[in-house]
Amino acid sequence: MWYSFWRPRDRFSLDQLRYLTDQLTNVQIVNDINKDFVIEALRSIAELITYGDQHDRSFFEFFMEEQVAGEFVRILKLSRTVSVPLQLLQTVSIMVQNLRSEHAIYYMFSNEHINYLITYSFDFRNEELLSYYISFLRAISGKLNKSTVSLLVKTHGDEVVSFPLYVEAIRFAFHEENMVRTAVRAVTLNVYHIGDDSVNRYITTPPHRDYFSNLVSFFRKQSMDLNRLVSNTLITEGPDSTSTITAAVDEIEDNLYYFSDVVSAGIPDVGRLVTDSILMVLIFPLLLPSLRAAADNDMQSGVVTSLYLLCCILRIVKIKDLANTIAASLFYPLEAFTKSCGDKFNGHISDNGLTSKSQVSDSSNLTESDAIHSMANVPYPFSSSGFHLQSVLTQNDCSSSNLSLREVLLSYITNGDDIQVLGSLSMLATLLQTKELDESVLDGLGILPQRDLLAVWNLSMDSSCALGREEEGCLVGGSEEGGELFAWVCGWGVSGRAYIEEGENAPQALVGEASGEEQLFSSKSSLPRDSIGSELDVYHEKIKEQYGVSFQPSDVGISPHVHRFQLIDALVRLFCRSNISAETLWDGGWLLHQLLPYSESDFNSNHLELLKASYSNCTSALVEEVEGVWADFLITILCSEWRKCKRAMESSCPRKDPNCMFLPQQKLSSEDDNPEGSSFTAGQKMHELVKAFVLLHQIQMFTLGKALPEQPPIFPPGDLPVNCLAQTSGLDVSGPKPGTEVSLVHDHRLESLHEPHLYKFLALSLTAVNAVPCRIAFERGKERHFCFLAISLRSSGWLVLSEELPLKKTHGVVRVAAPLAGCNPKIDEKHSKWLHLRIRPSSLPFLDPAKFSDHGKMKKKTLVDGRWTLAFRDEESCKSAFAMIVEETNFLRDEVHRRLKPLLNLETAIDL
């Protein structure tokens, strides 16, 4: 009996809940003395209510009967310390998050206690308290639906007149702390996705509708901050510049994804508000004027930032009106957005959302004029005297101001720097893949995508090609000639015939296509291809009437055929430029690969001649690389880049995201920095040359309608001569690894003198029949004796230092080996018994991803040229070693040139 009287209460029992509630009711003031008890009581009550909701309904029934929620509010009013409000917010958040019973949720929301806590004047100078408060709002928003939201709003008739949860949340939408902004966005998205018409009307009426324009204003400020960051980085790059830009870019894209999520809620008025705000606050007054390069700023940061932001908006924010208006604005001159409607844009922008005490400050000082001048605001750099079929984009008159934005992009491709070219190509590729764009708009820009190939279908029909019908994504039937033509035009190459003839599933090579989306042959009628369609006219009219742009489009009345030709012409001229990186040229190659099948008539003989001339120059440079430092790697890199380029050209989407223009590849070292020539610089240049050569070769084959093979058309490795040095020394293709035994005597080299390449070195070969003894010191004061050999094996070669075996004088053990190619042997002018050799690394580090960071920069300098100075016993031995190196190097180069011979001859390569 006494035991039961003193028995402690079960922690998870109704008695414990009753006890805690009674103790909490007896509290008349909360101070430093009893705050710990109050905090523990609040925490325990939340734990018990959560437990009871899942195990015993009597717990929550007691909670309702005793009006414990009212006690929470009373305790909050009595509190004089910050720790109690912290625990109270956490307590209610835990309860709301974990309650599963609809009955319990309805009770929690059905009285004014929750709204009282939402609107309570907390001291948000305490960052921890603000964090708990935002979590509290987020927990409530997670339980919203059409039924529960009515418990948290006040209505007058059928209209919502008060919604504290939403109003208080958006107060912190622009807080300096990113986690707070993220939580607020989660709250707003939960509200937007409720689907309640009265709530939707409430958030889209003044003053709450200003939230959307304030969002864009805040994004505009972030865009300007990004531009300043990029500009500073291009001028003086710091150690953390890349990571800083990456973090800023991530935040920019997060904001755009939030815009996309807001629009995806399906509230029509919200979509219009977001579209108008993006256009009037960001696109027209800031981004479009910034596409003009500043004449006094070689870095062109405003152009790069604007192109990046335009690409991201098109790629992420999926609004049809927004995408088409942006595309239609490219037909206007820049001054249309800097002169005729500046006042209208300035009047539309509101900075109220950036000036409250809980939001980001100082943005009110950023006027629209400052915004435009901060990115670009000087005369046009390119000519606009009109485009003609035989002279496109060849002028560079900075005094002209009639150039349309579309022409600006093309001008950057033909005359801009590497980053401007990359940005313009990214913009065009993004437009090409934007499914929200109407066909007439794309056609007007000259980049109608392959996903609508009705014109190609008509071309095939004109060639007596009855392709038959489309069944479940398969092409069935059709003649052989027509099938081949159709496959070529689609960009599938000759391999496309198999799909048509055998009825297999056609590859998804169409730009922007995916399963379940628009099919190849749409039932929608195609627009005429000889004039800009009505949809484009509608958007021009909208830009004029709704957004106040009084200028006329520069390209109005010009046939889309002219625009297609201009783009093809600009891309062809891009491939003739020698000051553009191969990576950027590949991006241009992808775009040409997507457009050329549709624009075959726009590709003329002049373009073909330009490409052939550029290819010929590139071929000559590649032949010179056979004599270069990395001749032994030339074929390996060429085969690797061939496969990569083929995959890149045939991909349905570009290889890189738009943010790559902020993270350019590491620049090549100049000859001034390395007066004697660095093997690393030579390797980078050779790699660039190979990438450009491969691209031009594949473009040539593509323009001739030939399918690209998986491997480049080169000869296989040749057979070794019977008594070559590599064979008699006992080496295999793996090379002379340390510890490998090799033969030091070669008595049969005279038997191979019938080979033509030996006659030239006959006299030297007679003295180079054996390994040559030498001395070298790898450490100061520690000279070592070795036997020296130079050995080539097909397209590889090594310099070998071996130690003679004591019991087997004709053989030795390899101790040190280095690459033969690029060793640049020189006999010392003052000491004729000394031979100087440059020892380059055995591999190119930029081909090893492990040696590079995520952004394409070297983690550390891992490639440094070494030097060997070999001392021989007499002048004849030194000359013998020199002759051996020259002879074996020529063997290596001859083999490389022999294997590349069919590739260097374009006609032969195509035949192969």
BADRENGU-809185 format. One line per field, with one value per residue (C-alpha): x, y, z. Coordinates in steps of 0.5 Angstrom, whole numbers, plus 500, padded with zeros to 3 digits. Layout:
// residues N
x c(X, ...)
y c(Y, ...)
z c(Z, ...)
// end
This chain:
// residues 912
x c(500, 505, 509, 504, 503, 510, 511, 513, 509, 510, 514, 509, 502, 496, 498, 504, 501, 496, 501, 505, 499, 497, 504, 504, 498, 500, 506, 504, 511, 517, 523, 531, 529, 523, 525, 528, 522, 518, 522, 522, 515, 514, 519, 515, 508, 510, 513, 507, 502, 506, 506, 499, 497, 500, 498, 492, 487, 486, 492, 490, 483, 486, 490, 483, 479, 484, 486, 493, 494, 492, 496, 502, 500, 499, 506, 509, 506, 509, 516, 521, 527, 528, 529, 522, 519, 525, 522, 515, 516, 520, 514, 509, 513, 514, 507, 504, 510, 508, 501, 498, 490, 486, 482, 488, 491, 484, 484, 490, 488, 481, 483, 486, 492, 496, 495, 497, 503, 505, 503, 507, 512, 518, 525, 528, 534, 536, 538, 536, 529, 528, 531, 526, 520, 521, 521, 515, 512, 514, 511, 505, 505, 506, 499, 496, 490, 484, 480, 486, 487, 480, 482, 488, 485, 480, 474, 469, 464, 468, 474, 480, 482, 487, 492, 498, 502, 503, 504, 509, 513, 514, 517, 523, 523, 530, 533, 541, 541, 540, 537, 531, 530, 530, 525, 520, 520, 518, 512, 510, 510, 506, 501, 501, 500, 494, 489, 484, 481, 480, 487, 490, 486, 489, 496, 495, 492, 495, 499, 501, 502, 508, 512, 513, 516, 520, 523, 525, 528, 532, 534, 536, 541, 544, 545, 549, 553, 555, 557, 561, 564, 566, 569, 573, 575, 577, 581, 585, 583, 584, 585, 578, 575, 572, 569, 566, 563, 560, 557, 554, 552, 548, 544, 542, 540, 536, 532, 530, 528, 524, 521, 519, 516, 512, 509, 508, 503, 498, 496, 495, 495, 502, 505, 503, 506, 512, 513, 512, 516, 522, 521, 520, 525, 531, 530, 529, 532, 538, 540, 539, 542, 548, 549, 553, 560, 564, 569, 573, 573, 577, 574, 567, 564, 557, 556, 558, 553, 547, 548, 549, 543, 538, 540, 538, 532, 530, 532, 529, 523, 518, 513, 511, 510, 517, 521, 517, 518, 525, 526, 522, 526, 532, 530, 530, 536, 539, 537, 530, 531, 536, 532, 525, 522, 527, 522, 517, 522, 524, 517, 515, 521, 520, 525, 520, 522, 529, 529, 525, 529, 529, 531, 537, 539, 542, 539, 535, 541, 542, 538, 536, 541, 547, 545, 545, 552, 555, 554, 555, 553, 557, 557, 556, 562, 559, 556, 549, 549, 545, 546, 547, 548, 555, 558, 555, 558, 565, 564, 566, 564, 563, 559, 553, 547, 542, 545, 539, 541, 540, 546, 550, 550, 552, 557, 560, 561, 565, 569, 568, 573, 573, 568, 563, 563, 562, 556, 553, 553, 550, 545, 543, 543, 539, 534, 534, 532, 527, 520, 516, 518, 513, 516, 515, 520, 525, 524, 525, 532, 534, 534, 528, 530, 530, 524, 519, 521, 515, 519, 524, 518, 516, 523, 523, 517, 519, 525, 520, 521, 515, 517, 510, 507, 509, 507, 509, 515, 518, 519, 516, 517, 520, 524, 532, 534, 529, 530, 538, 536, 531, 536, 542, 537, 536, 543, 543, 548, 548, 546, 539, 538, 537, 532, 528, 528, 528, 523, 527, 526, 529, 534, 532, 537, 532, 534, 530, 526, 524, 519, 512, 514, 512, 513, 517, 511, 506, 499, 500, 500, 507, 508, 511, 518, 519, 516, 516, 510, 504, 506, 512, 508, 504, 510, 512, 506, 506, 513, 510, 504, 504, 512, 512, 518, 516, 522, 521, 524, 531, 530, 522, 520, 527, 526, 528, 532, 536, 537, 538, 544, 547, 547, 550, 555, 557, 559, 563, 567, 568, 571, 576, 578, 585, 584, 578, 579, 578, 573, 569, 569, 566, 560, 560, 560, 555, 550, 552, 551, 544, 542, 545, 540, 535, 539, 542, 540, 544, 550, 554, 560, 564, 562, 565, 572, 572, 572, 577, 582, 581, 582, 588, 592, 590, 593, 599, 600, 598, 604, 609, 607, 609, 616, 614, 615, 609, 609, 609, 602, 599, 595, 593, 590, 587, 583, 581, 579, 575, 571, 569, 568, 563, 559, 559, 557, 551, 549, 541, 544, 550, 556, 556, 551, 551, 555, 562, 563, 565, 570, 574, 579, 586, 590, 596, 603, 606, 613, 615, 614, 618, 623, 626, 620, 616, 613, 607, 606, 607, 603, 597, 598, 598, 592, 588, 590, 588, 581, 581, 583, 578, 572, 574, 575, 568, 565, 567, 565, 558, 557, 559, 553, 558, 557, 562, 566, 567, 575, 579, 581, 588, 593, 594, 601, 606, 610, 617, 623, 627, 633, 630, 633, 627, 626, 633, 634, 628, 623, 615, 610, 609, 616, 623, 620, 625, 628, 627, 633, 635, 640, 646, 649, 646, 650, 645, 643, 647, 642, 637, 641, 636, 631, 631, 630, 637, 641, 641, 644, 649, 655, 652, 649, 655, 658, 651, 651, 652, 649, 654, 657, 656, 656, 651, 650, 642, 645, 650, 657, 654, 656, 653, 655, 650, 650, 645, 640, 635, 630, 624, 618, 613, 610, 613, 620, 625, 631, 634, 640, 641, 646, 651, 650, 656, 655, 652, 656, 651, 645, 643, 638, 634, 634, 632, 627, 625, 621, 625, 620, 622, 629, 632, 639, 645, 653, 656, 659, 665, 665, 665, 664, 657, 650, 645, 638, 631, 627, 619, 614, 612, 604, 600, 597, 591, 589, 588, 582, 585, 590, 585, 580, 572, 573, 579, 584, 591, 591, 598, 604, 605, 609, 616, 621, 628, 635, 640, 647, 651, 658, 662, 669, 670, 668, 666, 662, 658, 657, 654, 649, 647, 646, 642, 637, 637, 636, 631, 627, 626, 624, 618, 616, 616, 611, 607, 607, 605, 599, 596, 597, 590, 587, 591, 588, 581, 579, 582, 579, 572, 573, 576)
y c(500, 505, 503, 505, 511, 513, 510, 515, 517, 514, 519, 518, 518, 522, 523, 526, 531, 533, 534, 539, 543, 544, 546, 551, 554, 556, 560, 567, 570, 568, 570, 567, 563, 559, 559, 553, 549, 553, 551, 544, 543, 546, 541, 535, 537, 538, 531, 528, 531, 528, 521, 521, 523, 517, 512, 515, 520, 522, 526, 531, 531, 533, 538, 541, 541, 544, 549, 548, 552, 558, 557, 557, 564, 566, 564, 568, 574, 573, 572, 577, 572, 571, 563, 562, 565, 560, 554, 556, 557, 550, 547, 549, 548, 540, 539, 542, 538, 532, 532, 527, 527, 532, 533, 535, 540, 543, 544, 548, 552, 553, 559, 565, 562, 561, 567, 571, 567, 569, 577, 577, 582, 578, 581, 579, 582, 576, 571, 565, 567, 569, 562, 559, 564, 562, 555, 556, 559, 554, 548, 551, 552, 545, 543, 548, 546, 548, 546, 548, 555, 558, 557, 562, 567, 573, 574, 579, 576, 571, 575, 574, 581, 578, 572, 574, 567, 570, 577, 576, 571, 576, 581, 577, 575, 579, 578, 578, 571, 566, 560, 565, 567, 560, 558, 564, 561, 555, 558, 562, 556, 552, 558, 558, 551, 551, 552, 557, 562, 567, 566, 567, 574, 576, 575, 578, 585, 591, 591, 584, 584, 588, 582, 579, 586, 586, 579, 581, 588, 584, 579, 585, 587, 580, 581, 587, 584, 578, 583, 587, 580, 578, 585, 585, 577, 579, 584, 581, 574, 572, 565, 565, 568, 562, 559, 566, 566, 559, 561, 567, 563, 558, 563, 567, 560, 558, 565, 563, 556, 559, 564, 557, 554, 560, 560, 553, 554, 555, 562, 566, 573, 571, 569, 575, 579, 575, 576, 583, 585, 581, 584, 591, 591, 587, 585, 592, 597, 593, 586, 588, 595, 591, 587, 593, 592, 598, 601, 603, 596, 590, 585, 586, 583, 587, 583, 576, 577, 579, 573, 569, 571, 571, 564, 562, 566, 562, 556, 556, 560, 557, 562, 562, 570, 571, 567, 570, 577, 576, 573, 578, 584, 581, 584, 591, 596, 597, 604, 602, 600, 606, 612, 611, 608, 609, 613, 608, 603, 607, 608, 601, 599, 599, 598, 598, 591, 592, 597, 595, 593, 586, 586, 588, 595, 600, 598, 604, 608, 604, 608, 605, 609, 607, 600, 601, 604, 599, 594, 597, 604, 606, 606, 600, 596, 593, 596, 596, 598, 592, 584, 582, 575, 575, 580, 578, 581, 583, 590, 593, 600, 603, 609, 605, 605, 601, 594, 590, 585, 579, 582, 584, 577, 575, 580, 578, 571, 574, 579, 578, 575, 568, 570, 574, 568, 563, 567, 569, 561, 560, 565, 562, 555, 556, 560, 553, 549, 553, 550, 555, 559, 560, 557, 564, 567, 562, 562, 570, 569, 564, 558, 554, 547, 540, 538, 541, 538, 538, 542, 537, 532, 536, 535, 528, 527, 531, 526, 521, 518, 515, 514, 511, 512, 513, 508, 509, 513, 508, 510, 505, 504, 508, 508, 507, 514, 518, 514, 516, 523, 524, 521, 525, 532, 529, 529, 522, 520, 514, 510, 513, 509, 503, 506, 508, 501, 496, 500, 501, 506, 513, 516, 522, 527, 532, 538, 539, 533, 528, 522, 524, 531, 534, 528, 529, 530, 534, 535, 542, 546, 549, 556, 559, 559, 565, 570, 572, 569, 572, 570, 574, 580, 579, 580, 586, 589, 587, 590, 597, 597, 594, 596, 602, 601, 606, 604, 599, 593, 593, 587, 588, 585, 581, 574, 569, 566, 572, 571, 563, 565, 570, 565, 560, 565, 567, 560, 558, 565, 563, 556, 561, 565, 563, 567, 563, 557, 550, 549, 555, 552, 546, 549, 553, 546, 543, 549, 548, 541, 542, 548, 545, 540, 545, 550, 546, 551, 557, 553, 555, 554, 560, 557, 550, 554, 558, 551, 548, 554, 553, 546, 546, 551, 547, 541, 544, 546, 539, 536, 541, 537, 531, 534, 537, 535, 531, 527, 520, 523, 526, 520, 518, 525, 525, 519, 521, 528, 525, 520, 526, 531, 526, 525, 532, 534, 529, 530, 533, 539, 543, 540, 546, 550, 558, 559, 556, 563, 565, 559, 560, 554, 556, 560, 558, 560, 565, 564, 570, 567, 561, 564, 557, 553, 549, 542, 544, 550, 546, 540, 545, 548, 541, 539, 545, 544, 537, 539, 544, 540, 534, 539, 542, 535, 532, 539, 537, 530, 533, 538, 533, 528, 523, 519, 520, 513, 512, 512, 517, 514, 513, 507, 501, 501, 498, 492, 492, 491, 485, 487, 494, 496, 496, 489, 486, 490, 486, 491, 491, 496, 497, 501, 500, 500, 500, 494, 491, 487, 490, 488, 493, 490, 491, 487, 487, 494, 494, 489, 494, 499, 497, 502, 509, 512, 509, 512, 519, 517, 511, 514, 515, 509, 505, 508, 507, 499, 499, 502, 508, 508, 515, 519, 523, 526, 526, 529, 534, 530, 523, 521, 515, 510, 508, 505, 510, 507, 511, 506, 508, 503, 505, 511, 511, 512, 513, 515, 509, 509, 502, 499, 493, 486, 484, 477, 478, 484, 484, 486, 491, 493, 499, 504, 511, 512, 518, 520, 520, 526, 533, 531, 536, 533, 538, 537, 542, 548, 548, 541, 536, 530, 533, 532, 536, 533, 536, 531, 533, 529, 522, 525, 531, 533, 536, 530, 527, 529, 528, 533, 539, 542, 542, 548, 546, 549, 546, 544, 545, 545, 538, 538, 541, 540, 537, 537, 531, 533, 526, 526, 521, 518, 521, 526, 520, 516, 523, 523, 516, 518, 524, 520, 514, 519, 523, 516, 513, 520, 520, 513, 515, 521, 517, 512, 517, 521, 514, 513, 520, 520, 518, 523, 529, 528, 530, 526, 520, 520, 521, 515, 511)
z c(500, 502, 496, 491, 495, 494, 487, 482, 476, 469, 465, 459, 463, 463, 470, 468, 463, 469, 474, 469, 467, 474, 476, 469, 472, 478, 475, 476, 474, 470, 472, 473, 479, 476, 468, 468, 471, 466, 460, 462, 463, 456, 453, 457, 455, 447, 448, 452, 447, 441, 444, 446, 439, 436, 442, 447, 445, 452, 452, 447, 450, 456, 453, 449, 456, 460, 454, 455, 449, 453, 458, 453, 451, 458, 460, 454, 457, 464, 461, 462, 459, 452, 454, 455, 448, 445, 448, 447, 440, 439, 443, 439, 433, 435, 437, 430, 426, 429, 430, 425, 427, 423, 429, 433, 428, 427, 434, 434, 429, 431, 436, 436, 440, 434, 430, 437, 437, 430, 431, 438, 438, 439, 440, 433, 435, 438, 432, 435, 437, 430, 427, 432, 430, 422, 424, 427, 421, 417, 421, 421, 413, 412, 415, 411, 406, 403, 410, 415, 412, 413, 421, 420, 416, 417, 412, 410, 406, 401, 401, 406, 409, 414, 413, 419, 417, 410, 412, 418, 413, 408, 412, 413, 405, 404, 411, 410, 413, 407, 412, 414, 407, 405, 410, 408, 401, 404, 407, 401, 397, 402, 401, 394, 393, 397, 391, 395, 390, 396, 399, 392, 391, 397, 395, 389, 391, 394, 398, 398, 391, 392, 394, 387, 385, 391, 390, 383, 385, 391, 385, 381, 387, 387, 379, 380, 386, 381, 376, 381, 383, 376, 374, 380, 379, 371, 373, 380, 381, 388, 391, 393, 387, 384, 390, 391, 384, 385, 391, 388, 382, 386, 390, 383, 381, 387, 387, 379, 382, 387, 381, 377, 384, 385, 378, 378, 383, 377, 380, 373, 377, 380, 373, 370, 376, 376, 368, 368, 374, 371, 365, 367, 373, 371, 363, 360, 364, 366, 362, 355, 355, 359, 352, 349, 351, 354, 350, 356, 359, 356, 361, 358, 365, 364, 357, 361, 367, 362, 358, 364, 367, 361, 359, 367, 366, 360, 362, 369, 369, 365, 363, 355, 355, 359, 354, 348, 350, 351, 345, 341, 344, 341, 334, 337, 338, 345, 345, 345, 352, 354, 352, 350, 356, 362, 366, 365, 368, 373, 375, 376, 380, 388, 393, 399, 399, 401, 406, 412, 418, 417, 410, 406, 407, 402, 396, 396, 393, 387, 382, 375, 372, 377, 375, 367, 368, 373, 367, 361, 358, 352, 344, 340, 338, 332, 325, 323, 316, 314, 313, 306, 304, 302, 307, 314, 320, 317, 320, 326, 326, 333, 331, 329, 334, 329, 331, 334, 340, 335, 331, 337, 339, 332, 332, 338, 335, 329, 333, 340, 345, 348, 354, 349, 344, 349, 352, 345, 344, 350, 349, 342, 345, 350, 346, 341, 347, 350, 349, 351, 345, 339, 332, 329, 334, 333, 326, 326, 330, 325, 330, 329, 332, 329, 334, 328, 322, 317, 312, 312, 311, 305, 302, 303, 300, 294, 293, 292, 299, 302, 309, 311, 318, 325, 330, 337, 336, 330, 323, 318, 311, 306, 300, 301, 298, 301, 308, 307, 305, 311, 316, 314, 314, 321, 323, 324, 319, 315, 321, 321, 315, 319, 324, 318, 314, 320, 324, 330, 335, 332, 337, 341, 337, 336, 340, 347, 346, 351, 352, 353, 350, 343, 338, 331, 327, 330, 328, 329, 322, 321, 319, 313, 313, 308, 313, 320, 323, 327, 334, 333, 331, 337, 342, 338, 339, 347, 348, 344, 348, 355, 356, 353, 348, 342, 337, 331, 331, 327, 323, 322, 315, 314, 311, 317, 311, 312, 319, 318, 313, 318, 324, 319, 317, 323, 326, 320, 321, 328, 326, 322, 328, 331, 338, 340, 345, 342, 348, 345, 338, 340, 343, 336, 333, 337, 335, 327, 328, 330, 325, 319, 317, 317, 314, 309, 303, 307, 307, 301, 297, 300, 307, 305, 302, 309, 313, 308, 309, 316, 316, 312, 316, 322, 319, 317, 325, 327, 322, 326, 332, 330, 330, 337, 345, 345, 339, 343, 346, 339, 337, 344, 345, 338, 339, 346, 343, 337, 341, 346, 340, 337, 343, 344, 337, 337, 344, 344, 349, 350, 354, 359, 363, 362, 369, 365, 362, 369, 370, 364, 363, 365, 360, 356, 359, 354, 351, 354, 361, 359, 354, 353, 352, 357, 356, 360, 355, 349, 351, 352, 345, 342, 346, 344, 337, 337, 339, 334, 328, 331, 331, 324, 321, 324, 321, 314, 314, 317, 312, 306, 309, 312, 318, 323, 325, 333, 331, 327, 320, 322, 320, 326, 329, 324, 325, 328, 324, 325, 329, 331, 338, 342, 340, 341, 348, 350, 351, 350, 349, 357, 356, 361, 368, 374, 375, 368, 365, 358, 353, 353, 346, 339, 334, 328, 327, 320, 318, 317, 313, 307, 311, 308, 314, 316, 310, 313, 319, 317, 319, 326, 327, 326, 332, 336, 336, 344, 350, 352, 359, 362, 369, 372, 379, 381, 388, 389, 390, 389, 382, 379, 373, 368, 361, 356, 351, 347, 345, 340, 340, 335, 337, 344, 346, 352, 355, 359, 364, 366, 371, 368, 371, 374, 372, 365, 362, 356, 360, 365, 370, 368, 374, 371, 365, 361, 355, 349, 345, 347, 350, 346, 346, 346, 346, 351, 347, 352, 354, 348, 353, 356, 353, 356, 355, 357, 361, 361, 365, 362, 362, 361, 368, 365, 362, 369, 373, 379, 379, 377, 382, 380, 376, 372, 375, 377, 384, 384, 380, 378, 371, 372, 366, 369, 366, 365, 364, 362, 362, 357, 357, 350, 345, 340, 346, 347, 339, 339, 344, 341, 334, 338, 340, 334, 330, 335, 335, 328, 328, 333, 329, 322, 325, 328, 321, 318, 322, 321, 314, 312, 317, 314, 307, 308, 302, 304, 311, 308, 303, 309)
// end
